[in-house]
Amino acid sequence: MNEKAEKRQKILKQVRYWAILNFGTILTAIGVTLFKAPNNFATGGVSGLSIILSKFITPLSPFTEKFVTQTVIMWIINVILLIIGFIFLGKGCSFKTAYCTMAYTLESIALENILKAVKVSLPLTNHVFLEFVFAMLLTGAGAAILFNCKASSGGTDIIALIIKKYTNIKNIGVALFITDILIAASAFFIFGVQTGLYSILGLFAKSFIVDGVIESIGKNKYITIITAHPEHIAPFILDKMHRGYTSYKATGGFSGDEKTVMLCILKRGEALKLKYQVKQTDPEAFVIITDTNEILGKGFQSSD
C-alpha cells in the first residue's frame, strides 16, 4: 500500500471514528429527551440529577419554566463538572470526554426545541413500561458506543474518577455506582414509589445493556481451516479481503495425509465470505468458526 493510500485510509478511519462517536451521543440524547426525562426516570448520571433538580427549579417562575428546562440544567451541571474535572484530574478529563459531554447536551437542547416547534407533547405514549424500555435501550446503547470509542458523556464519570483518585475506593465501578445509586434512590421521595422502582431498575438494566452492546460490537470470528490446498485459499484472504493469516503443517490422524492449518481472525461479515469461498475452492477442507472478543492487534483494537 502506497503512502497516499495509507493517508486516505487513516483519514477515512478518523471520519468513521467521529461519526460513530457522534452517533453514540445522538442515541443518548434521544433516549434522555424523548423517554427518560418526560417520565422522570432518574437512573443516575447528570441526566438523572437534572431531572430531579428540574422538579424544583423549573416551576419557580415563568422565566425558569420557559428557559431553565431539564436540558439547560443538565448543560450547566456538565459545564461545572468539566471545569472541576480539568482542575482535579488534568489530563484524566480528556478532550473526547469534554467533546461528548457538550455534544450530547447541545443535541438534547436542540431536540427539545425541535419538539416544541413541531408541538410534540411528551411523554410520547401513556405506556410507562414501553417508555422505560426505549429509554434504557437508547441510553445504554449510546453509552456502550462511547465506551467502545474510549470516550464517555462525562457527568458522574468525572465525579467517580475524582472519588477514585482522592479516596481509598480504587474500583471505578464502585465509585460510579455510589454516585448513581444516590440519585436513583432519591426518585422514591420526589416522584413516588413507581418511578423510584423504575429508576433503580433502570440503573441495573443499563449496566447489562452496556456490557451486552460492547461485547456485540467487539465480537469477531476466529477461523481454523484445515486444507490440502492452501494455495487456493490464501490469495483470497490476502488479496481480496486484505487480511493476514498464520499457517503451519499438520498430519491427519486418521488418513495420515499432510495438511495445512490456516488460522485467521475476521469480522463477522468477512468470516461469512471466507466460509463460502473455502466451500467453493476446496470442498474437502475442514473449517472451524468460533466467536471471540477482545482481539488486540493491527486491523482490530489497539492495545492502549
Disulfide bonds with the S-S distance in Angstrom:
none
